[in-house]
Amino acid sequence: MAATSANADTIDGLKARVAAAASTPDFATVQQDFAALATDPAFPNLATNLLQTQGPNLTGFQKSLLAAAVTATQYPDALRAALSGQPLTSDQSKQLTSVKADLHNNAAIQKLISVGAQLKGTSELASDVATATSNLGSTFTPVPPGGGQSLDAVLADFATLRGSTAWSNFAASMTPMTQDANFIQLVNSARPLVAASFMPGKQLITLLLPNDHDPGLPDIIKDSIAIVGTIALGVVTVVTLGASAPVWLTVLAVGGTILVVGALTFDLLEQIDCDHDGDPWDSNDVAGVEC
């Protein structure tokens, strides 16, 4: 019994340390940058473009997840306030209540709630969290433009966030906490969508709905969908947590999302510059030609 109490006290102490990191100007800037990414019209435009151009090749889960990105961003001002941790007006509160109801009925979000609940307490989640948080202080290389207007804008917004001094400072403050032996227990105590936020993006988009099937997609398209889907999951998680949720939950959701998207942009850069000539959108960067 004493061990259990001591463990609970340790977890509470870790929550307090994470909450303290969230109270800094650096995390406030990270939140604002994340809000700017999610409310840039390029983000839902990219989701819509992928739905329109890749529709027949998408799984039901992928379609629903891209649709969730569009649903979650339909009221940009309300979303910006929610993601920035700002108070909502009465109208904004009503708008997000409507959005949350629609997201609750989204098949991909329902699937992610189920998967997140199943992941909690598993070695798989522990591995995902360890992999993600090991990249907290890694050097970030932006993806150069050339992938189309919407994708370029989304990647540029992410580069602003991930390459900022605020992120570097926040990441440095979080590193000792993520290395704490009890950090995985903190994630395990979070809500299912928060746990799901640490899933690798490439794994995320392989989830299937009942009676679903996967027609298959080129790797670059998969990465684009994974980037949009991972950001959408982070946005939906924060929105559904609501303003009354403990701030440490928001830190985990936002932090996990940023780390997973960072890994995806690295994979994308490796794929589109597979001949390593410094020109990532070179038409010769095609398997069987130079790569």
N, C-alpha and C positions, 0 to 999 in steps of 0.2 A: 504493500500500500504506500509506503514511504517513497519507493522508487517511482511509482506512478505520479505522486504529487510533485516530486522533484522534476520529473520529466515535463509535467504540465507547466511548472514554473519556468522551466527553460524555454519552452515554446512561447509562453507569454512574453518572456524577455526578448525573444527573437522578433516577435510581432512588434514589440515596442521599438526595437532598433530599426526595423524596416519602416515603421511609421515615422520615425525621426528622419530617415533619409527622404521620405516623401514630403516632409515639411520644408525642404530646402528650395531656394530659388532655382537650383539646377533641375530638380524634378519638375517644377512648375514649367520650366522651359521645354523639357522633354514632352510633357503633356500637351503643351501648345503646339509643338512641332508635329506630334502624332495627330492632333486635331486638324492641323493644316493639311496633312497628308490625306486623311479620311474625308475631308470636306472639299478638297480640290475636285472640281467636276471631272477631271481626268480619271479619277478612281472609279466612280460608277460607269463612266463612259467606257473604260477598258473592260469592265465586267460585261456590259451590254454588247460590246463588240465581239467579245469571245463567245457569248451566247449566240449571237447572230451568225458569226462566221464558222464556228466549230460545232454548232448545235447537234448535227447528226452523229458526231464523233464523241460526244460527251456522255458520261454516265449520268444517271438520274441524280446521284449525289452531287456531282460537279455542277449540274444545272441549278440545283436547289441552292448550293452554296454561293454561286455567282448571283443568283436572284436575291439572296440574303444581303449581299453587298449593295445592291440597288435599293432594296427596302430600307436598310439601316441608314442610308444617306439621303433620304428624300426630304428631310428637313435640316439643311446644313447649319443654320444658326443654332437650332436646338441641340444638334449633335456636337457642334463646336463647344458649346457651353458645357455639355455633359462630359466630354472627353477632357476638357480643360479644368474640370473640377469647379466650375463656376455655378452660382445659383441660377436656377431656371425661372423664367417668367411663368405665369399661369398658362399662357398659350403654349409655351414650349413644353411644359409638363404634360399638357394634354396631347401634344403631337407625339412625344416620346412614348406615352402610354399606348397610343394607337400603334406605333411602330413595334413596341414590345409584344403586343397582341399578335401582330402579323408574324413576327419572328418566332413566337411560340408555336405557331402552326407550320413553320417551315420544316420540311422533312429532313434537310441536312442538319439544321440546328438540333432537332430532336435526336438525330443519330449521334451528334457530337456530345450531347448531354449524357446519353447512354454509354458511349465509349469512354468519356471522361470519368464517369462513375466506376466503370469496370477497371480503368487504369489505376485508380487510386490504390496505393498499397502494394503495387506490383514492382518487380525488378525492372520491367520495361519502362515505367514512368521514371524510376530512379535513374536509369540510364539516359533517358531523354533529357531530364533536368540537368544531369551532370554534363552532358554534351553541350547543351545550350549555354549553361552558365560558364563553361570553360572558355567561351568566346567573348566574355564581357570586356576584356581589355584588348582584344585582337585588333590589328590594324585593318581599317576599312578601305577598300578600293572601289570607288564609284563605277557603275557601268556607264560607258559613254553613250551619247544619244545615237539613234539609228534604228531603233526598233519600232518606230511609229509614234505619232504625236502623243497618244494617251499613255502608252507604256513608258516613253521617255519622261513624261511629266511625273508619273508616279515614282519612277526610279530616282528622278532628281529631288523630289520631295523627301524620299527616304534618305538620300545622300545628305541632305541638309540636316536631317535629324541625327542620323548615325555618325556623321562626321563632325558634330558640334562639340564645343568645349563643355557644354552642359551635360551631354551624354557621357563624355569621358570622365567628368567629375562624379556624376551619379554612379557610373559603372565602378569606379574606384571605391566609392563608399559602400557599394553593395557586395563587392568581391569577398570580403571577410565573412559576411553573413551567409553567402551561398556556399562557402567552404565549411561552415558550421555543420557538425554531424547531424544536427536536428533540422537542417533546412528542408530536407525531403519530407520530414514529418509535417512541416509547415505547409508544403504543397499538398500533401495528402489530406490535410485538414480543410483545404479550400473547396470551393464549389466545383462541380464537375467540369464546367466550361473553362475554369481557370486551369485545371489539370490538363485539359485537352489543348490549351494554348501552348504547351511545351512540346506537342507532337511535331516531329520533323515534317516540313511542308510536303515533301515527296510522299510521305506515308499518309498524310492527311487526305490527299486527293485520290488515294486508292480505296478509300472507304466506299462501301456499296450499300444501297438501300435494298429492301426485300425485292426479289425478282429483277434486280439490276444486272447489267452486264457492261463490260468495258471494251469498246471497239478499238481502243488504242489511239495514241496521239504522238506526234513528234516530241522529242524531249524538250525543245525550246517552248512549245506551246504548253506542255505540262508544267514547266517552271513558271510561265506567265500565270497560269491558272492557280498554281500553288501560292504565288505571291499575293494575288488578289484574295484567294480564299483564306490565307493566314491572316492578312490584314482584316478581312471581314470578320473572322472569328474573334480577333482582339477587340474590334469595335463592338460587336454584338455582346461580348462578355462584359465590357465596361458598361454599356447601356443597360443590360439586364441586371447588373449588380445594383445599379441605382445609387443615388447620392448618400443613402443611409448606410451603405456597406462599409465595413472597416477599411481604412485606407490601404492596409497591407495587401488586401485582395486586389485592389486596383494596381498596385505596384507589380504584383506577380503577373497579372494579366497583360499589362502594357509591356513590362520588361520581357516576359516570355515571347510575346509577339515580335518585338523588335529583334531579339536574338535569332529567332527562327527565320524571319525575313532576311536578316543579314546573311545567314548561311545559304539561303536560296539565291540571293543576288550573286554570291561567290560562285555557286554552281552554274548560274546563267552565264556569268562572264567566262567561265572555263569552257562552256559549251560553244558559245558564239565566237570565241577566239581560240578554237581548238588547235590552230596551227601556230599560235603564240607569236603572231607577227605584229602585234600592237594595234591591229585594225579589227575589232571584234565583230563588225558587221560586214566584213569582206565576203563577197559571194563565193570565194574559194574555200571558205570555212565550212566545208560540207564533207561528211564522211565519204570516203572513197575518192575524194579529189586531193585535198592536202592533209586531211586528218585521218 
